[in-house]
Amino acid sequence: MDENIKNRLVGWAFKYNDPVYFQEDPIIFPKYFAERLGNSGGEKGYCLADVEIAALIAAHLAWGRRSMIVRDCRRALDEMDWRPYDYIMNGEYRDEDASLHRTVKWSEFAGICRRLKSIYSRTESIESLDNGQIRTMIYGRKEDPKAPDKKINMMRRWMVRDDGKVDLGVWKKSDRKNLLIPLDVHVYEMATSLGLTSRKQKDITTVREITDSFRDIFPDDPCLGDFALFGYGISRQQEEDM
């Protein structure tokens, strides 16, 4: 990798791994619960499952304009009365064809809730589930070993990275060394323009190739590269606006 590009990526990563840039981002919802784990002020506190459920819902709705994502994540949590785990285990879900977020209907949301109730009836946490299991057992999608699983990798980054800045670090049994870059169209375009991949397919192989490029820069924390790409996107937009 060109040394100049590498230095710029490092600079962007450390600059943009900062909560100030993520105040209107879907991560704020699981973060709300993560910051309130346990008992607080004599009231019933939140549990790890509350954080997990909020992260799963927020990640699932994380496509489109940020303002719309945040609005509709809030709608989902309002429906849950900001008690995600209690809502799941109660078993009464909003189930209709009306839209929750873009093409995601409340009926899809209800399906996720039903599957989560089944899982949480057997375990206290979903941390041990791999991407394929989250894809099929929670989101109700078909198996696809080639899928980039952008939403799941993003949610996993939120839950595992533990530097005390943007991400939550509540999954203590997972190693951030094993995280994968969340790949969508915009991330792919930025990664190719930086020479981090030359592959045409936006699949799991490309995800691993981009992640490995960042592993060369951040050996213990390759998903720090996600913030570098975020910073590159902002930098490129600023240059286009000049």
C-alpha positions as CSV (number, residue, x, y, z in Angstrom):
1,M,0.0,0.0,0.0
2,D,1.2,3.5,-0.9
3,E,2.7,5.1,2.3
4,N,0.8,8.4,1.7
5,I,-2.5,6.6,1.5
6,K,-1.7,4.5,4.5
7,N,-0.9,7.7,6.5
8,R,-4.1,9.4,5.4
9,L,-6.1,6.3,6.4
10,V,-4.5,6.3,9.9
11,G,-5.2,10.0,10.3
12,W,-8.9,9.6,9.3
13,A,-9.4,6.6,11.5
14,F,-8.2,8.3,14.6
15,K,-9.9,11.6,13.8
16,Y,-13.3,10.1,13.1
17,N,-13.4,7.5,15.8
18,D,-15.1,10.1,17.9
19,P,-18.7,10.2,19.2
20,V,-19.1,13.8,17.9
21,Y,-19.5,12.4,14.4
22,F,-22.1,9.8,15.4
23,Q,-24.7,11.8,17.4
24,E,-27.3,11.2,14.7
25,D,-26.4,7.6,13.8
26,P,-28.3,4.4,14.5
27,I,-25.5,3.4,17.0
28,I,-27.1,5.9,19.4
29,F,-29.9,3.4,20.2
30,P,-28.0,0.4,21.4
31,K,-25.6,2.9,23.1
32,Y,-28.5,4.3,25.1
33,F,-29.1,0.9,26.7
34,A,-25.4,0.0,27.0
35,E,-24.8,3.2,29.1
36,R,-27.7,2.1,31.4
37,L,-26.9,-1.5,32.0
38,G,-27.9,-2.7,35.5
39,N,-29.9,-0.9,38.1
40,S,-30.1,2.9,38.1
41,G,-31.7,5.2,40.6
42,G,-33.8,2.4,42.1
43,E,-35.5,1.7,38.9
44,K,-35.3,-1.5,36.9
45,G,-32.2,-1.3,34.8
46,Y,-31.4,-2.7,31.4
47,C,-29.8,-6.0,30.5
48,L,-27.4,-7.1,27.8
49,A,-30.4,-8.5,25.8
50,D,-31.8,-4.9,25.7
51,V,-28.6,-3.7,24.0
52,E,-28.5,-6.7,21.6
53,I,-32.1,-6.2,20.5
54,A,-31.7,-2.5,20.0
55,A,-28.5,-3.1,18.0
56,L,-30.3,-5.8,15.8
57,I,-33.2,-3.5,15.1
58,A,-31.0,-0.4,14.5
59,A,-28.7,-2.3,12.2
60,H,-31.6,-3.8,10.3
61,L,-33.0,-0.4,9.6
62,A,-29.7,1.2,8.7
63,W,-30.1,2.0,5.0
64,G,-31.0,5.2,3.5
65,R,-30.7,8.8,4.9
66,R,-29.4,9.0,8.4
67,S,-32.2,11.2,9.5
68,M,-34.8,8.7,8.3
69,I,-33.0,5.8,9.9
70,V,-32.8,7.6,13.2
71,R,-36.5,8.6,13.0
72,D,-37.6,5.0,12.3
73,C,-35.4,3.4,14.8
74,R,-37.0,5.7,17.3
75,R,-40.5,4.6,16.1
76,A,-39.5,0.9,16.6
77,L,-38.3,1.6,20.2
78,D,-41.3,3.7,21.0
79,E,-43.4,0.7,20.0
80,M,-41.3,-1.3,22.5
81,D,-41.8,1.4,25.1
82,W,-38.0,1.5,25.3
83,R,-38.0,-1.9,27.0
84,P,-36.8,-4.1,24.1
85,Y,-36.3,-7.4,26.1
86,D,-39.6,-7.1,28.0
87,Y,-41.4,-6.3,24.7
88,I,-39.8,-9.4,23.0
89,M,-40.7,-11.7,25.9
90,N,-44.2,-10.4,26.2
91,G,-45.0,-11.8,22.8
92,E,-47.4,-9.2,21.5
93,Y,-46.0,-7.4,18.5
94,R,-47.2,-4.8,16.0
95,D,-47.8,-6.9,13.0
96,E,-49.2,-5.2,9.9
97,D,-48.4,-4.4,6.3
98,A,-47.7,-0.7,7.0
99,S,-44.1,0.5,6.5
100,L,-41.8,0.9,9.5
101,H,-38.8,2.0,7.4
102,R,-38.8,2.2,3.6
103,T,-39.7,-1.3,2.4
104,V,-39.4,-2.8,5.9
105,K,-42.9,-3.5,7.2
106,W,-44.1,-3.9,10.7
107,S,-44.8,-7.5,9.9
108,E,-41.1,-8.1,9.2
109,F,-40.3,-6.4,12.5
110,A,-42.8,-8.8,14.2
111,G,-41.2,-11.8,12.6
112,I,-37.8,-10.7,14.0
113,C,-39.4,-10.3,17.4
114,R,-40.9,-13.8,17.3
115,R,-37.6,-15.4,16.4
116,L,-35.8,-13.4,19.1
117,K,-38.3,-14.6,21.7
118,S,-37.6,-18.2,20.8
119,I,-33.8,-17.6,21.1
120,Y,-34.0,-15.6,24.4
121,S,-36.2,-18.4,25.9
122,R,-33.0,-20.5,25.7
123,T,-30.2,-18.1,26.2
124,E,-29.4,-14.8,27.8
125,S,-27.2,-13.5,24.9
126,I,-26.8,-13.9,21.2
127,E,-23.0,-13.3,21.3
128,S,-22.2,-16.9,20.4
129,L,-24.2,-16.8,17.2
130,D,-22.2,-16.5,14.0
131,N,-23.2,-14.3,11.0
132,G,-25.1,-17.2,9.3
133,Q,-27.1,-17.9,12.4
134,I,-28.0,-14.3,12.9
135,R,-29.0,-14.0,9.2
136,T,-31.3,-17.0,9.3
137,M,-32.4,-17.5,12.9
138,I,-33.1,-13.8,13.6
139,Y,-33.5,-11.8,10.4
140,G,-35.3,-14.8,8.7
141,R,-33.2,-14.6,5.6
142,K,-32.1,-17.5,3.4
143,E,-28.6,-19.0,3.9
144,D,-26.0,-17.3,1.6
145,P,-22.4,-18.1,2.4
146,K,-21.3,-15.4,-0.1
147,A,-23.4,-12.6,1.4
148,P,-21.4,-9.6,2.7
149,D,-23.7,-9.3,5.7
150,K,-23.1,-5.6,6.0
151,K,-25.8,-5.0,8.7
152,I,-24.6,-7.9,10.8
153,N,-20.9,-6.9,10.6
154,M,-21.8,-3.4,11.5
155,M,-23.8,-4.6,14.5
156,R,-20.9,-6.9,15.5
157,R,-18.5,-3.9,15.3
158,W,-20.7,-1.9,17.6
159,M,-21.0,-4.7,20.2
160,V,-17.3,-5.9,20.2
161,R,-15.0,-2.9,19.7
162,D,-14.1,-1.7,23.2
163,D,-11.9,1.5,23.0
164,G,-14.5,3.5,24.9
165,K,-15.2,5.9,22.1
166,V,-17.9,5.3,19.5
167,D,-18.5,1.5,19.9
168,L,-20.0,-0.3,22.9
169,G,-17.7,-3.1,23.8
170,V,-20.3,-5.1,25.6
171,W,-19.5,-8.5,24.0
172,K,-16.6,-9.5,26.2
173,K,-16.1,-13.0,24.7
174,S,-15.4,-11.8,21.2
175,D,-12.1,-10.5,19.8
176,R,-12.1,-7.4,17.7
177,K,-9.2,-8.9,15.6
178,N,-11.9,-11.1,14.0
179,L,-14.3,-8.4,13.0
180,L,-15.1,-7.7,9.3
181,I,-15.6,-4.4,7.6
182,P,-19.3,-3.6,7.0
183,L,-19.5,-3.5,3.2
184,D,-22.2,-1.6,1.3
185,V,-22.1,0.2,-2.1
186,H,-20.5,3.4,-0.7
187,V,-17.8,1.5,1.3
188,Y,-17.1,-0.6,-1.8
189,E,-16.6,2.5,-4.0
190,M,-14.3,4.1,-1.5
191,A,-12.3,0.9,-1.0
192,T,-11.8,0.4,-4.7
193,S,-10.8,4.1,-5.3
194,L,-8.2,3.7,-2.5
195,G,-6.9,0.4,-4.0
196,L,-7.9,-1.7,-1.1
197,T,-9.6,-4.2,-3.5
198,S,-9.9,-4.8,-7.2
199,R,-12.7,-7.3,-7.1
200,K,-15.9,-6.6,-8.9
201,Q,-18.2,-8.7,-6.7
202,K,-19.6,-7.1,-3.5
203,D,-19.4,-10.4,-1.6
204,I,-17.8,-11.9,1.6
205,T,-14.5,-12.5,-0.3
206,T,-14.3,-8.8,-1.0
207,V,-15.2,-8.0,2.6
208,R,-12.3,-10.1,3.8
209,E,-9.9,-8.6,1.2
210,I,-10.7,-5.0,2.4
211,T,-10.5,-6.1,6.0
212,D,-7.1,-7.7,5.4
213,S,-5.9,-4.4,3.9
214,F,-6.8,-2.7,7.1
215,R,-5.4,-5.5,9.2
216,D,-2.0,-4.6,7.7
217,I,-2.5,-1.1,9.1
218,F,-4.4,-1.9,12.3
219,P,-3.3,-5.5,13.2
220,D,-5.3,-5.7,16.4
221,D,-8.3,-3.7,15.3
222,P,-9.0,-3.9,11.5
223,C,-12.5,-2.4,11.9
224,L,-10.8,0.9,12.9
225,G,-10.6,1.1,9.1
226,D,-14.3,1.6,9.0
227,F,-13.8,5.0,10.5
228,A,-11.0,5.7,8.0
229,L,-13.4,5.1,5.1
230,F,-16.0,7.3,6.8
231,G,-13.4,10.0,7.0
232,Y,-12.3,9.5,3.4
233,G,-15.9,9.9,2.4
234,I,-16.2,13.2,4.2
235,S,-12.9,14.4,2.8
236,R,-13.9,13.5,-0.8
237,Q,-17.2,15.3,-0.4
238,Q,-15.5,18.4,0.9
239,E,-13.2,18.3,-2.1
240,E,-16.1,18.0,-4.5
241,D,-17.9,20.9,-2.9
242,M,-14.9,23.2,-3.3
